[in-house]
Amino acid sequence: MPETERDLSQVDLESLWHPMTQHSQLASSPPLFIESASGSFLYDRHGRRWLDAVSGLWCVNVGHGRAELAEVAREQMEKLDYLPATLSHEPGVLLARKILDLLGFDGRVYFAVTGSEANEAAFKIARQYHRQTPGGAGRYKIIGRHRGYHGNTMGALSATGQEERRQGYEPFVPGFLHVEAPDPYRSDVDCAAALEAAILAEGAESVAAFIMEPVIAGGGVLVPPPEYLPRVREICDRHGVLLILDEVVTGFGRTGRWFGHHHWGVEPDIMTLAKGIASGYMPLSATVVRREIFDAFSAEPGGLEHFRHINTYGGHPVATAVARRNLEIIEREGLVERAAEKGRSLLEALRRRLDHPQVGDVRGLGLLIGIELVRDRATREPLSVEDTARVVKRCAQEGVIVGRTINTAPSFSNVLIVAPPFTLSDDEAELLVGTIEAALAKELGASLPG
Ligand SMILES: Cc1ncc(COP(=O)(O)O)c(C=O)c1O
């Protein structure tokens, strides 16, 4: 290793605190040191490359290294570097309009920076909306789902239903509870009925909102059955509960439609967006509300009815300018349609080629795909965390970065995650499928015959 890289790795070990990482392992197994990225690939300084089959953290939807986005950022920074969102600027206004047009939604867009913050805003909006709506004063509870992920801040973590993310950080924000989410591979529980039962048990007049990801992403790529979301919508309507859709991952084409909920023909009351909004080139998130929700915040000036919330960097001019151009690229290159087509062919190829005794289920929607590994196909007992981690590590050694779930439910660290950029070529898809196929064979033994 050249001197400088060794030096940098040493500085890393002595200075950085990496997320989700046991640092005692880093001296013997340091993180990949990446210098540049282009298209679907990450490169180190020796020119070695890795296929980024998770688009960073499923955010780099248009692929890496788009000079056009760098140019927009530079131009915007020179023109107007920063402005608080209490004032107005062209890229922010036009991006908000564009999002509403894509949604076909009459409403308003509140900008923040991260997905967690977008969800925090959603919870506060839901509570304040009810307080300012006749008959709603007692509604404060937020129902989330087991295995759902909504972020790392205390409210978003309270809504999150993933065991390992929560352990040790108690107590959580009061008023959050969880119901079961559909997991068609493992359970046929009627989860919409479970939601209604929870609302009734809590007393509907105390429930402000239900939050869910249209497809649970980090919790294991759980695609709900077709009737689930329409029934959830009906149940929320019946009980005066707001439906918050966390589209932080599923927004902007990841599932092969512009927004995840477009697959099911239902509209949320509040929606949160991040990741694909600027394809990760800039940090930006948004909370979108229906017109009726926004209107409840309107009153004579001087009172407390307005939304009393601010993010210093929310709706940053550079981030919104980059996001606008990112959405233009997605439209110009037909990338949502491409995500749908590539998603279908990739899912089909994975199902066909991963005919391996430890592959229990291959599922997904668009370019959001999960491969559930099991010890035994008949019992569906999950593969151990160590065995699953070995497959992921082997893929990385062979030049392909795939993700995996980490204890989203106790003992369920067994789902490989594939979510490549929408620009993935046929050759790159072949490299991805071939590498996973070979990694399974090398680490877990031979494929099924035939
Ligand atoms: C569905 C979902 N919601 C919210 C978040 C939190 O976003 P952030 O990490 O930007 O705070 C994530 C992050 O992965 C996510 O997957």
The ligand as an SDF file (V2000), in Angstrom:
LIG
                    3D

 16 16  0  0  0  0  0  0  0  0999 V2000
  -37.2160    4.3500    5.2020 C   0  0  0  0  0  0  0  0  0  0  0  0
  -36.2320    5.2890    5.8280 C   0  0  0  0  0  0  0  0  0  0  0  0
  -36.6760    6.3590    6.5100 N   0  0  0  0  0  0  0  0  0  0  0  0
  -35.8390    7.2310    7.0940 C   0  0  0  0  0  0  0  0  0  0  0  0
  -34.4830    7.0640    7.0190 C   0  0  0  0  0  0  0  0  0  0  0  0
  -33.5640    8.0220    7.7130 C   0  0  0  0  0  0  0  0  0  0  0  0
  -32.9020    8.8240    6.8090 O   0  0  0  0  0  0  0  0  0  0  0  0
  -31.5350    9.5680    7.2490 P   0  0  0  0  0  0  0  0  0  0  0  0
  -30.5060    8.5300    7.4430 O   0  0  0  0  0  0  0  0  0  0  0  0
  -31.2810   10.4850    6.0740 O   0  0  0  0  0  0  0  0  0  0  0  0
  -31.8600   10.3480    8.4840 O   0  0  0  0  0  0  0  0  0  0  0  0
  -33.9600    5.9700    6.3130 C   0  0  0  0  0  0  0  0  0  0  0  0
  -32.4910    5.7640    6.2070 C   0  0  0  0  0  0  0  0  0  0  0  0
  -32.0110    4.7970    5.6910 O   0  0  0  0  0  0  0  0  0  0  0  0
  -34.8560    5.0530    5.7230 C   0  0  0  0  0  0  0  0  0  0  0  0
  -34.4000    3.9460    5.0850 O   0  0  0  0  0  0  0  0  0  0  0  0
  1  2  1  0
  2  3  1  0
  2 15  2  0
  3  4  2  0
  4  5  1  0
  5  6  1  0
  5 12  2  0
  6  7  1  0
  7  8  1  0
  8  9  2  0
  8 10  1  0
  8 11  1  0
 12 13  1  0
 12 15  1  0
 13 14  2  0
 15 16  1  0
M  END
$$$$
